[in-house]
Amino acid sequence: MAKALIPIRDWLLLWGDRFAPVLTFAALIAIWEAACRIFDIPRFLLPSPSYIVVGAMDQTVATWAANIWATVKIAFMGYILAIVVSIPISVGLALSRFLSRTVYPLLVVIHSTPVVAIAPIIIVVMGTSALPRVFITFLITFFPIVVTTTAGLMATPQELIELSRSLRATRAREVLHIRLPYALPYIFSALKISSTLAIVGAVVAEFIAAERGLGYFIELQTSFLKINQGFAALVLLVTISLCFFQVIGLIQKTFAPWSLPKKQ
């Protein structure tokens, strides 16, 4: 009898571990709903989950789709631009001591500058098209990629570098065949972090100047005290951010599974 209970216990532990995040999230939603009803919290301060669902249904599918697409498009464009710019900069920083001493401090200064503070200036300089919103997203997204990728490139074992040089490999082959493959775990970690920051950058840009997008929608609806619709847009933003993160994880698992962290 005791032996029969062991597989059942293992099965329960397995499924409990697998569904723990979902159950925790469901419990938090239930507590939120109950607190709003028990303490009679005003809806314009903190809407209950059920009221947020009502707010989401007050808008048409076309309205949601248009705003989602506007945000995703800006986030994706800024994210791709950050990758295209950051990887070559990281290679230069890893290979050149001169660039690391001159360019890296400049990048730190740029990253330390509050983007929200300079966003209106960017809008004035670049206009009200999609370009300034993409640039703002790029500014928020690129720095983690540069820092983490550079660290990965410089963490390549010196023995491998010396071996490639003894075989008279060019710098390009050294980077492509040794440094970049070794740095892939670092690169994918940076890409996962920046994928969520891309959504943040797009929303910040939409707060400053936009006519469509989930950030613009939140600002518009909250100005009319339609807090439940603002929360509905926020839920969609979190969902999109999680999807971005999962897509990068899926790409890593598909094309570079060896770069995944080893399970203990």
C-alpha positions as CSV (number, residue, x, y, z in Angstrom):
1,M,0.0,0.0,0.0
2,A,2.8,2.4,0.9
3,K,4.6,1.6,-2.3
4,A,1.4,2.4,-4.3
5,L,1.2,5.8,-2.7
6,I,4.7,6.8,-3.8
7,P,3.9,7.1,-7.5
8,I,0.7,9.0,-6.7
9,R,2.7,11.4,-4.5
10,D,5.3,11.9,-7.2
11,W,2.5,12.5,-9.8
12,L,1.0,15.1,-7.5
13,L,4.3,16.8,-6.9
14,L,5.0,16.8,-10.7
15,W,1.7,18.4,-11.6
16,G,1.7,20.7,-8.6
17,D,5.1,22.0,-9.7
18,R,4.0,22.4,-13.3
19,F,0.8,24.3,-12.5
20,A,2.2,26.2,-9.6
21,P,2.5,29.5,-11.5
22,V,-1.0,29.2,-12.9
23,L,-2.5,28.4,-9.5
24,T,-0.6,31.2,-7.8
25,F,-1.8,33.7,-10.5
26,A,-5.4,32.5,-10.1
27,A,-5.2,32.8,-6.4
28,L,-4.0,36.4,-6.6
29,I,-6.8,37.3,-9.1
30,A,-9.4,35.7,-6.6
31,I,-7.9,37.7,-3.7
32,W,-8.0,40.9,-5.8
33,E,-11.6,40.3,-6.7
34,A,-12.6,39.5,-3.2
35,A,-10.8,42.5,-1.7
36,C,-12.5,44.9,-4.1
37,R,-15.9,43.5,-3.2
38,I,-15.4,43.2,0.6
39,F,-13.8,46.6,1.1
40,D,-15.9,48.3,-1.5
41,I,-12.9,49.9,-3.2
42,P,-14.0,52.6,-5.6
43,R,-13.7,51.5,-9.2
44,F,-11.9,54.6,-10.4
45,L,-9.1,53.8,-7.9
46,L,-8.8,50.0,-8.3
47,P,-11.2,48.2,-10.6
48,S,-11.8,44.5,-9.9
49,P,-10.8,41.9,-12.4
50,S,-14.4,41.3,-13.5
51,Y,-14.8,45.1,-14.1
52,I,-11.6,45.1,-16.1
53,V,-13.1,42.4,-18.3
54,V,-16.2,44.5,-18.7
55,G,-14.0,47.4,-19.8
56,A,-12.2,45.3,-22.3
57,M,-15.5,44.3,-23.8
58,D,-16.6,47.9,-24.1
59,Q,-14.1,48.3,-27.0
60,T,-14.5,46.6,-30.3
61,V,-12.0,43.9,-31.5
62,A,-11.0,46.3,-34.3
63,T,-10.0,49.0,-31.8
64,W,-8.0,46.6,-29.8
65,A,-6.3,45.1,-32.8
66,A,-5.3,48.5,-34.2
67,N,-3.8,49.6,-30.9
68,I,-2.0,46.3,-30.4
69,W,-0.5,46.4,-33.9
70,A,0.7,50.0,-33.4
71,T,2.5,49.1,-30.2
72,V,3.9,45.8,-31.5
73,K,5.2,47.4,-34.7
74,I,7.1,50.1,-32.9
75,A,8.5,47.7,-30.3
76,F,9.6,45.2,-32.9
77,M,11.3,47.9,-35.1
78,G,13.1,49.4,-32.2
79,Y,14.1,46.0,-30.9
80,I,15.5,44.9,-34.3
81,L,17.4,48.2,-34.7
82,A,18.9,47.7,-31.2
83,I,20.1,44.2,-32.1
84,V,21.6,45.4,-35.5
85,V,23.4,48.2,-33.8
86,S,24.4,46.6,-30.5
87,I,26.1,43.4,-31.8
88,P,28.7,45.2,-34.0
89,I,29.4,47.7,-31.2
90,S,29.9,44.8,-28.7
91,V,32.4,43.1,-31.1
92,G,34.3,46.4,-31.4
93,L,34.4,46.9,-27.6
94,A,35.6,43.3,-27.1
95,L,38.3,43.5,-29.7
96,S,39.6,47.1,-29.2
97,R,40.9,48.5,-26.0
98,F,40.7,52.0,-27.5
99,L,37.0,51.6,-28.3
100,S,36.3,50.2,-24.8
101,R,38.0,53.2,-23.2
102,T,36.3,55.8,-25.4
103,V,32.9,54.5,-26.7
104,Y,31.8,52.5,-23.6
105,P,31.8,55.6,-21.3
106,L,29.7,57.4,-23.9
107,L,27.2,54.6,-24.0
108,V,27.0,54.7,-20.2
109,V,26.2,58.4,-20.4
110,I,23.5,57.9,-23.0
111,H,21.9,55.1,-21.0
112,S,22.1,57.2,-17.8
113,T,20.1,60.0,-19.4
114,P,16.4,59.6,-18.5
115,V,14.7,58.8,-21.8
116,V,11.4,60.2,-20.6
117,A,13.1,63.6,-20.0
118,I,14.6,63.8,-23.5
119,A,11.7,62.2,-25.3
120,P,9.9,65.5,-26.0
121,I,13.2,66.9,-27.4
122,I,13.5,63.8,-29.7
123,I,9.9,64.4,-30.9
124,V,10.6,68.0,-31.7
125,V,13.8,67.1,-33.6
126,M,12.5,64.1,-35.5
127,G,8.9,65.0,-35.9
128,T,5.7,63.1,-35.0
129,S,6.2,60.2,-37.4
130,A,7.0,56.6,-36.3
131,L,10.7,57.4,-36.4
132,P,11.1,59.1,-33.0
133,R,9.1,56.4,-31.3
134,V,11.3,53.7,-32.8
135,F,14.4,55.7,-31.7
136,I,13.1,56.0,-28.2
137,T,12.4,52.3,-28.1
138,F,16.0,51.7,-29.4
139,L,17.5,53.9,-26.7
140,I,15.8,52.0,-23.9
141,T,16.5,48.6,-25.5
142,F,20.1,48.6,-26.8
143,F,22.2,49.0,-23.7
144,P,21.6,45.6,-22.0
145,I,22.4,43.9,-25.3
146,V,25.7,45.8,-25.6
147,V,26.8,45.2,-22.1
148,T,25.9,41.5,-21.9
149,T,27.2,40.7,-25.4
150,T,30.5,42.4,-24.7
151,A,30.8,40.4,-21.5
152,G,30.1,37.2,-23.3
153,L,32.7,38.0,-26.1
154,M,35.3,38.8,-23.5
155,A,34.6,35.7,-21.5
156,T,35.8,33.4,-24.3
157,P,38.6,31.2,-22.9
158,Q,42.0,32.6,-23.7
159,E,43.2,29.2,-24.7
160,L,40.8,29.1,-27.6
161,I,41.8,32.5,-28.8
162,E,45.5,31.6,-28.7
163,L,44.8,28.4,-30.6
164,S,42.9,30.2,-33.3
165,R,45.8,32.7,-33.7
166,S,48.3,29.9,-33.8
167,L,46.4,28.5,-36.7
168,R,46.5,32.0,-38.3
169,A,42.8,32.5,-38.2
170,T,41.6,36.0,-39.1
171,R,39.9,38.3,-36.7
172,A,36.6,37.7,-38.5
173,R,36.9,34.0,-38.1
174,E,37.9,34.4,-34.5
175,V,34.7,36.4,-33.9
176,L,32.3,34.3,-36.0
177,H,33.6,30.8,-35.1
178,I,34.9,31.2,-31.5
179,R,33.7,34.4,-29.7
180,L,30.1,34.6,-30.9
181,P,29.3,30.9,-30.4
182,Y,30.8,31.1,-26.9
183,A,28.9,34.3,-26.1
184,L,25.5,33.0,-27.3
185,P,24.2,32.2,-23.8
186,Y,25.0,35.8,-22.8
187,I,23.5,37.2,-26.0
188,F,20.2,35.3,-25.6
189,S,20.0,36.4,-22.0
190,A,20.3,40.0,-23.2
191,L,17.8,39.5,-25.9
192,K,15.2,38.2,-23.4
193,I,15.7,41.2,-21.1
194,S,15.6,43.7,-24.0
195,S,12.5,42.0,-25.5
196,T,10.5,43.2,-22.5
197,L,12.2,46.6,-22.5
198,A,11.1,47.1,-26.1
199,I,7.5,47.1,-25.0
200,V,8.4,49.6,-22.3
201,G,10.1,51.8,-24.8
202,A,7.1,51.7,-27.2
203,V,4.7,52.7,-24.4
204,V,6.9,55.5,-23.2
205,A,7.1,56.9,-26.8
206,E,3.3,56.6,-27.2
207,F,2.8,58.6,-24.0
208,I,4.8,61.4,-25.5
209,A,3.5,61.5,-29.1
210,A,1.2,59.0,-30.7
211,E,-2.3,58.8,-32.2
212,R,-2.6,55.0,-31.7
213,G,-1.2,52.3,-29.6
214,L,-1.8,50.7,-26.2
215,G,0.2,53.4,-24.4
216,Y,-1.8,56.1,-26.1
217,F,-5.0,54.2,-25.3
218,I,-4.1,54.0,-21.6
219,E,-3.4,57.7,-21.4
220,L,-6.6,58.6,-23.2
221,Q,-8.9,56.3,-21.2
222,T,-7.4,57.2,-17.8
223,S,-7.9,60.9,-18.6
224,F,-11.6,60.2,-18.7
225,L,-11.4,58.1,-15.5
226,K,-12.1,54.9,-17.5
227,I,-9.6,53.0,-15.3
228,N,-10.9,49.6,-16.1
229,Q,-10.2,50.1,-19.8
230,G,-6.7,51.3,-19.0
231,F,-6.1,48.2,-16.9
232,A,-7.4,46.1,-19.8
233,A,-4.8,47.7,-22.0
234,L,-2.2,47.0,-19.4
235,V,-3.1,43.3,-19.3
236,L,-2.6,43.2,-23.0
237,L,0.8,44.9,-22.7
238,V,2.0,42.4,-20.1
239,T,0.7,39.6,-22.4
240,I,2.6,40.9,-25.4
241,S,5.7,41.4,-23.3
242,L,5.5,37.7,-22.2
243,C,5.0,36.6,-25.7
244,F,8.1,38.5,-26.9
245,F,10.1,36.8,-24.1
246,Q,8.8,33.4,-25.0
247,V,9.5,33.8,-28.7
248,I,13.2,34.6,-27.9
249,G,13.3,31.5,-25.6
250,L,11.8,29.4,-28.4
251,I,14.3,30.7,-30.9
252,Q,17.2,29.8,-28.6
253,K,15.7,26.4,-27.9
254,T,15.3,25.7,-31.6
255,F,18.5,27.0,-33.1
256,A,21.0,27.0,-30.2
257,P,19.8,24.5,-27.6
258,W,23.3,23.9,-26.3
259,S,23.3,27.6,-25.1
260,L,20.5,26.9,-22.7
261,P,21.3,26.8,-18.9
262,K,22.0,23.4,-17.7
263,K,19.4,22.0,-15.4
264,Q,20.5,21.0,-11.9
